[in-house]
Amino acid sequence: MAKKTLEDLLANKGLEVCGWRKVPVASDVLGEQAAGMEPLIEQIFINAPADMSDADFNRLLFVARRKTEMAIEPNDPTFYIASLHSQLMSYKAWSCRESCRNFTWT
């Protein structure tokens, strides 16, 4: 439901979803407690119209992210979008930097 909500909001803003991918992770580096709470981490690829400025593109991405969060979070409190930006990628974790470095591959 969350992916469809986001895709619909992006399409309504004239943005094209090219696809999704599950971010490769090394689950074996997680401790016992963290392994029991391992989230699903996915990355979305979005195209903007050729004539759209970076500022306008990122503004639309921000609005789509917030509207998706507001629509989904009341029904799914575990849903979270760490970032949705054309030039930045971030992960949010309750761990030390060294652990994250070994956990995700980009």
N, C-alpha and C positions, 0 to 999 in steps of 0.2 A: 504494500500500500504506500509506503514512504517513497519508494522509487518512482511510482506512477504519479504521485502527487507532485514531486519535484519536476519530473519530466513534463507534466501538463503545465505547470507554472512557467517553466522555461519556454515551452512552445508558445504559450500565450504572449510572451515577451519577444517573440521572433527569433529565439535562439534554438539551435539544432543540437540535439543530443546525438553524438556519434557512437557512444557505447559506454559500457561499464567494464571494470575489471576488478577482480578480487586481488587485493594487495598481497603479494607473497610474504609470508611470515615464517619465522623459525620457532614454532611452538615449543620445541624441545629446550629452549633456553629459559622458559618460564618456570618459576617455582610452583609448588603444589597449589598454593592459594590463588595465585594469578592464573594458573591454567584453568581453574574452575570458573573464572570470570572472563575468559578471553573473548573479546568482542569480534564481530565480523567487520572487517575493514575493507571498504570498497572505494574505488576512484571512478569518477565520472569524467567523460570527455565531452566538451561542449564547444560548438562553433558559433561565432558571432557573424553577422553580415559583414561583408568586406568594407562597407562604408561606415561602420560603427567605431567610434573612438574607444580606446582602452578604458577611459573614465566611465563612459556610458555602459560599456560591457560589464565592468566591475560593479557598477551601481545596480544593474539588473540582476547580476548574480547575488548580490547582497539581499535585495528585496525577495528574490525567489527563495533563498536560504531561510530567511526569517519567516516568510509566509508558510513554508513547508514545516519548519519547526513548530510554529503556532498551531498548525493543523494536526500534526502527528503527536506531539508530546502529551496532550491530555489523555490519549488512548494508549500511548506507549512511552512510559517514562524513561526507558533505556535508550530511546532514539536520540542521536546526537550527530550533528554535522560539524566536524572540527574546523573546516574552512571551505570556502567556495570562492576562489579568486583566480584570475587568469595568470598571475605570475608567482603566487605563493602556494606552497603545500605544507600543511602542518598536521601533526598527529598530537592527540592529547592523551597523556598516560600518567598514572600514579606510579612512577618508577624513576630510577635514576637514569641519567643520560646514557650511561654505558650500556644499560640493559636495552634501551630502545635501539641503540645502534646495532645490536646483535639480533634484535627481533624482526625489524622490517627491512625489506629490500625495495628500492624504488625502481 
